[in-house]
Amino acid sequence: MADEDQIIETIDENGNVIKFELFDIVEVDEQEYALLLPVEDEESDEVVLMRLSKDGDEYLFETIDDDEEFDRVAEYVESLEDEDEE
């Protein structure tokens, strides 16, 4: 029996609640990042990357504001996808 989907709710800059399914967690340079899929838009194959930090027992999902950091994580995720296709 499959685990229940992990749904993450975030609030965008306009105050709208957006739901994501937690697709995977990857670690890059000793920092964890969450790969999230939009729940509302099942047609989209867009993956959202967010930095994952822990506050006690709570996980916090943070936007990656640093372009260099984002690119590094995106490249890592793409390299994983390439390995899966081989």
URGI-V764763 format. One record per backbone hydrogen bond with DSSP energy under -0.5 kcal/mol. CO is the residue of the C=O (numbers start at 1). NH is the residue of the N-H. E is the energy in kcal/mol with one decimal. If there is no record, write none. Layout:
BEGIN
CO&NH&E / CO&NH&E
END
This chain:
BEGIN
5&7&-0.8 / 6&8&-0.5 / 6&22&-3.1 / 8&10&-0.5 / 8&20&-3.1 / 10&18&-3.4 / 12&15&-2.2 / 16&12&-2.5 / 18&10&-2.8 / 19&39&-2.5 / 19&40&-0.6 / 20&8&-3.5 / 21&23&-0.7 / 21&37&-2.5 / 24&35&-3.2 / 26&33&-3.0 / 28&31&-1.6 / 31&28&-2.8 / 32&52&-2.8 / 33&26&-2.5 / 34&36&-0.6 / 34&50&-2.0 / 35&23&-2.9 / 35&24&-1.4 / 36&48&-3.3 / 37&21&-3.1 / 40&42&-0.8 / 41&44&-1.0 / 46&38&-0.6 / 48&36&-3.0 / 50&34&-3.0 / 51&53&-0.5 / 51&62&-3.0 / 52&32&-0.5 / 53&60&-3.7 / 54&56&-0.5 / 55&58&-2.0 / 58&55&-3.3 / 60&53&-2.4 / 60&62&-0.6 / 62&51&-2.6 / 63&65&-0.9 / 65&67&-0.7 / 66&70&-2.6 / 67&71&-2.8 / 68&72&-2.1 / 69&73&-2.2 / 70&74&-2.9 / 71&75&-2.6 / 72&76&-1.8 / 73&77&-2.5 / 74&78&-2.5 / 75&79&-2.1 / 76&80&-1.7 / 77&81&-2.1 / 78&82&-2.3 / 79&83&-1.7 / 80&84&-2.0 / 81&85&-1.5 / 82&86&-0.9 / 83&86&-0.5
END
